[in-house]
Amino acid sequence: MIESNIRKEVEDKIDDYVQGRLSAEEIDELWAELIQDDYYLDYLKTVAALKKIANEEKDRETKIFNLSSTQKWISAAAAILMIVGSITIFNLSTQTSETIQPVASIELDYYRSAEGTAVEGEVGGEVVREAITEANQGNVDAAVELLDSQIAETDNVYDQAEMMITAGSILYNSGRYDEAVERFQFSIESEVEDEIIRERAYWYLGNTYFQLNEVDLAKVAFQNAYELNGAYSRVAQSYIKALSAI
């Protein structure tokens, strides 16, 4: 009975998170639980995905929706999927013998506009989706070339930064870490005024350096992600502590 109540409490917190009803402090506390529990990470991802489907179905039926609230939810749901997709299961403790590993792969199903909404019909979004399709079919070089070509053609700094992250993620998933570092660095150096993009780039860059066994550089990248005080802050801090003990 106690176990059931505990699970219900966590599930209620997850539901409140997806609905945007948690404070910043409550979100931090929830993520502290989730990053150590693969069952509830999966539950969170499922809830977010189902909510998105329900939202899209409602929109098709009524053709009426509140733009501001829809943007707010889609942004939150997309961030949830992006974060869950990038976290691997690792053991965390308060001891210096923390055991961590770089993320195994970066999920390639997320692209959003500057307003936080899912991109539909925009050039950047179309190219990203096409590149992801190529990558999923094993055509890594074609995917990266497609993104690089579009990056060179656009003057939109936001799109450039997003496409560089996508290219870096594709290269990361293919084990081409040196090339991935270049893409993540470019995204950071673009100085796009979007903390979500910068935080993701630093988080992925830290993991890439970790894969290359460049511990000091990994710690710097994780520190930058931590200082942005966003969704990756707590897990980045755990990585910093663990790497400092190496």
N, C-alpha and C positions, 0 to 999 in steps of 0.2 A: 504493500500500500504506500509506504514511504517513497519507494523508487518511482511509482506511478505519479505521485504528487510532484516530485522533483522534475520529472520529465514534462509534466503539464506546465509547470512554472517556466521552464526554458522555452517550451513551444509558444507560450503566451508572449514571452519577451520577443521571440522571433517574429511573431505575427504583428506585434506593436511596432517593431523595427521597420518591417516592410510597409506598414501603413503610415510611417513617419511620426509615430507617437512617442518616441524615446528622446530623452535629452542627450546632450553630448556625453555627459558623464555616464548615463545608463548604457549608451552605445559602447563606450570604452569597456565597461564592465561585461557586457554581453560578448564582445569580441575576445576578451580574456578567457571566457569559457569556451567559445567556439573554436579557437585555433588549436585547442587540445582535444577536440572531440569530433572525429570524422563523421559520426552518425548525425550530429546536429548541423555540421557544415552541409551535409547532403540534404538535410531537412530544409535548411535555409534556402538552398539553391532551388529546391522543388517548389517551395512556397512562392518564391519570387517569380519563377517561370509560370506557375499556374495563375498567379495574379495578372501577369502580363497578358496571357492568353484570354483570361476573362475580360480584361479591359478592352482588348482588341475586338472581342465578340460583341461586347456591349456597344462599342462604337459603330460596328457594322449594322447593328440592329436599329439603333436610334439616330445615327448620323449627327448626334449632338454630344458634345463633351466640353467640359471646362478646360480651356487650354492651360491655364496656370497650374491647376492641380494635376493635370495629366502630365505636364512637363516635370513637375516635382516628383511624381511617383516613378515615371520612366527613368529619370536620372538616378533615383535611389535604387531601383531594381537593376539597372545596368551596372551600377557600381557594385552591387551585391554579387552579381554574376561574375564580374571581372575579378573581384577580390577572391571569391571562393575558387574560381578557376585557377588562380595563380598560387594558391597555398597547398603545399604538400603536407602530409602528416609527419610531424616530428615531435620529439619528446622535449618538454620544457620543465625545468626545475629552477629552484632558487640557488642551486649549487654552481660552483665554477665548472663542474663537469657536464654542463649542458650539452646535449647531443642535438645537433642540427645538421641539415643538409640543404644545399641550394634547391630551388624548386625544380622538379623534374621536367616540366614543360609549362609553357604559357598558353592559355586558352585563346583561341583566335576567333571569337564570335562577338566582338564588341567594338562598336564605333559610334561616336555620338557627336552631336553638333555643339557649338559654343554655348547654346542655351540649355544643354543637358538632355536634349531629345534624341531619339534614334534617328539617324540620318536616312531619309528616303529621297531618292532622285537627285541628290547632289553629286557632282563629279567625284569629289574625294571619297564619299561613301561608296559609290559604284566601283571605283578602282580598288578600294580596300576589299570589298566583297569578292571581286574577281580575283584579286591576288590570293585571298584566303582559299578560294576554291582551287586555284592552281597548286597552292602549297599542300592542301589536303589530298590532292591527287599525286603528290610526290614531285611536282614540278617546281622545286625550290628556286632554281635560278630564274625561271620565267616569272615567278611571283615577285622576286626581288627586283628584277629588271623593270617590271611593270610599275612598281612603286617608285623606283628611282627616276624613271622617265617622267612620271606625273609630278614628282617633287620638283624636278627641274623646270617644269612648265608652269607651275602655279606660283603666284605671289602671295598666296594666303599662308601666313606664318603658322596659323593654327593647323591647317590641313597638312602642311609640311611636317610639323612636329608629330601629329598623329600617325601619318604614314611612315615616318622614320621609326616610331615605336613598333608599328606593325611589321615593318621589314626586319627590325632587330629581333622581334619575337619569333618570326619565321626562321631566321638564322639560328637563334638560340635553340629552338626545337630540333634543328638539324645538327646540333653540336658544333656549329661554326661560330664559336664564341668570340674569337678575335674580330670577326666582321660584325657581330652583334654589338660589341662594345662601341664601334664607330657610329652605328645608327643611334644607339641610346645617348651617346655623348652629343651628337648633332641635335637631337631633340631638346636636350637640356640647354645647349648653347644658343638655341634659337630664341631663348628668353621670352617665349610665349607667356602671356599673362593668364595662365590657367594652372592653379596649384595642383589640380587632379592630374593633369598631364605630367607636370614636373615630378610629382611624387611617384607616379608609376614609372617614369623613366629612371629615377634614382633607385627605386626598388629593384627593377629589372637589371639595371647596371650593377648593383651590388651583388645580385645573384650570379651575374655573368662573370664578374671578377672572382667570385667564390668558386665557380666552376673551373676557372683558370688557376686556382690556388694563389691568387693575388690577394692575400688576406688584408693587408693594410689598405689597399685601394677599395676592397669590398667594404671595410669598416667606414671609410670616408663616405662612400655612396649611401650606405645604410644610415649613417649619421645625418646626412642631408635629408633623407626621406623622413627620419624621425623628427627633425626640427620643423618640418612642414606641418606636423601635428594633425595629420589627417587619418585616413582609414588604415594606413600601414604603420602608424607611429608605434603602437605597442609591440607588434611583431618585429619591427625593425630594431627596437630597443633590445629585444631578446636576442636577436642575432648579434648585435654589437657586444653585448655582455659575453655571449658564448665565444665569439671570435677573439675577444680580448684575453680570454683564458688560454688560447692556443699558444 
